[in-house]
Amino acid sequence: MRRLLLASLLTLCAAALAGELTTAEVAKIQTEQAAAAAAIDEKYQGKTSAADLKAMTREKAAAERAVLDSHGVSPGAFIKASTQLSRDERAELEAEKKALQARQEAAQKDKNGKADSKVVVEKGAGAAQDKNEAAEMDRQMGLGAGKK
């Protein structure tokens, strides 16, 4: 009897621990769902008929379910995990979402080639101006020809 009770208790504890989502997982799911919804919004942009709006709503719901299925999470578990976060966990979730977004933007820049950085080449007035500029900086720092 004790073994049965202990075995059932361990099974319940393991199931409870396995079902909990971390804030990183929630952030990743929310980010993927937002990306899928944005793609669908872009597809239906400018279409305002009732049939189009109904189709858009259905596609968004299907995309959200597909993201949850790809992570192996039930909709109920995801809602429970995302709504029962403490203030600290919500802050951690937002930070994780920003980090994911930054990683995605960096990956997109790498994918498109080099980043949109501009190389600025400045042409100075010559070596004489550079020398005078360096001497002026030395004087400001208390260094220079005046101290020997």
N, C-alpha and C positions, 0 to 999 in steps of 0.2 A: 504494500500500500504506500509506504514511504517512497519507494523507488518510482512508482507511478506518479506520485505527486511531485517529486523532484524532477522527473523527466518532463512532465507537462509544464512545470514552472520554467525550466531551462528553455524549452521550446518557445514559450510565450515571450520570454526575455529576448531571445535571439531574433524572433520575428519583429519585435518592437524596435530593436536596434537596427535591424536591416532595413526597416521601412522608413527611417528618418533620413531626410535629405539635408545635406550640408548647405550653408549659404553659398558656397561656390557653385554647387550643382544648381541651386535655384537661380542664381545669377546667369549661369550659362543657358538654362532653359528659357528664362525670360528674354535674354538677348536674342536667342534663335527665334523665339516666337515673334518678337518685335520686327526682326528682319523679314520673316515670312509675311507678316501683316503689311509691312511697308511695300513689299513686292506686289502684293495683291491690290493694295491701294493705288499703286502706280498703274497697274493693269486696268483698273476701272476708273481712272481719273477722268472726270468730265461726263461720266455716264450717270444719269439721275433717274432713269426709269425704275419703276417698282421691281421689274423682273431683274434688272442689273443689280440693284441693291440687295435683292434676295439672294442672287447667285454669289455676290461678293461676301455676304454674311456666311453663306454655307462654305465657301472656299476658305475663309478665315478660320472657321471652326475646324474644318478638316486639316488645315495646316497646323493649328495648335495641337490637335490630337496626334498628328504625325510626329511632331517634335517630341511630345511626351512619350509616344511609343518608341521612338528611336533611343530615348534614354531609359526605357523600361520602367516608367513611372506611371501610376494610375492618376487620372485627373483629380480624384479625391485626395490622394496623398500629396499631390502638388499643391492643391489649394490649402490643405491643412498646414503644410510646411511653410507656405509663403504668408499665411495670415497669422500664424502663431509665433512670429519673430519678436524678440525683445528689441528695445531701442538700440542697444549695442549691435545686435545681429543685423538690424536694418541698416545701420551705418556701414557695417562690414559688407553687406550685400551691395550697397551703392558703390562702395570703393571697388569691389570685385567687378561690377558692371562697367565702371569707368576703365579699369585695367583691361578687361576683355575688349572694350571698344578701341582702346589705344592699340592693342595687339592686332586687331582686325584692320585698323587703318594702316599700321605699319606693314602688315602682310599685303594689303592692297597696293601700297606704294611700291613694295618690292616686286609685286606681280606686274605692275605697269612699267617697270623699268626703274630707273633711278628716281629718287625723290625730287620734288620740285624745288630744289635748292639752286640758288643762283650764285655763281662765283663772281665776285666783284674784284676786278683788277684795278688798283689805284696806281696812277703814275705820279710819282713825286716830282718836285722841282729839281731834284738832283741830289747828289751826295752832299753838297754844301748845306742845303736846307736840313737834311737829315742830321748832319753833324751839329748844326746850331740847335736843332730841336732837342737832341740828346744832351747837349751842354746845358740848355735851359732846364731840363728835367733834373740834371745833376745838381744845379744851383738850388733848385727848389727843395731838394732832399738834403741840402747841406754839404754836398760834395762839390768837387770841382777844382779849378785852377787856383782859386783864392786861398786854399788851405794846402800848405806844403810842410 
